[in-house]
Amino acid sequence: MAMDAGEIERLIKESIPEAVVRIEDLAGDGDHYAAYVTSPAFEGKSRVQQHQMVYAALQGRMGGELHALALQTLVPEKAGNA
């Protein structure tokens, strides 16, 4: 059973409430998504730790309901650092 993009976004936002999340269905099949997640919670964490936070938010659905997820995580730029 495929996973809905809205469900992916909901799970991430529940776990990382301040996150800005954009989900893109890469193949139109509900199985292959790209997720772009920006959150101040990622500050000071390695890229691996950031990705682990997102995967934890998906509550074990990777490899089952969600076949593939291309993940990009970012820390938002601080105001005044332009």
N, C-alpha and C positions, 0 to 999 in steps of 0.2 A: 504494500500500500504506500503510495506516494505521500509526501508531506507538503502541506500548503505553505506558501511563502509567508502568509500572515501568521501562521503558527510559529514559524521559525523566529520571526520578529518578536512576537509576544513572549516566547520563552527567554530570548536574550534580554529583552527589556525588563522582565520580571526579576531576572538574576542580576542585571547590571542596570538599575533604574535610570541613571543619568545618561545612558548610552544613546547615541544617535545611530539608527540602524537603517541600512538600505539593502534590500534583498533583490537579486536579479535572477530570474529563471534562465539559465544558460541554454538549455536544449528544448524548452517548452514542454518537458515531460514530467515536471514536478519531482524529478529525482536529482537533477544537477543544478545547483545554485551557486551563486557568488554572494557573499555577505561582506558588507563594508560596515565596520563597527568603529565608531569614534567615542571615546569615553575618558574622562579625567581619572577614572579608576585604573587606567593602564599606566599612569605616570609612575616612573621608576621601575617598571617591570620589563623584563626581557620580552622579545617577540614571542618566544615559546610560552612564557607565563601568560601573556595576553591571550594567546590562542587557547591555552588550557582553560582559561576563565570562560571563554565563549563555548568551548566544547562541553564544559561542565554544565553550562546553562541549558544545553540541548538534552540533558538528562538521559544519556545513553542511546539516543535515537540515531546517532551516526552509524552508518553501516547497516542499519535496519530500514526504518521508515525513510531516512535521509541517506541516499546512496553516496553523493559527492557534494562537498562544500569547499569552494575556493574562498579562502578567508583572508581579508585584509583588515588589520587593526591599526588604529591611529590614536594618538593623544591629541586633543584639541590644542590649538595654539592659544597661548594666554593673551588676554587683551593688553595692549600697550607694548607688545613685543614685535611690532611690525617692522 
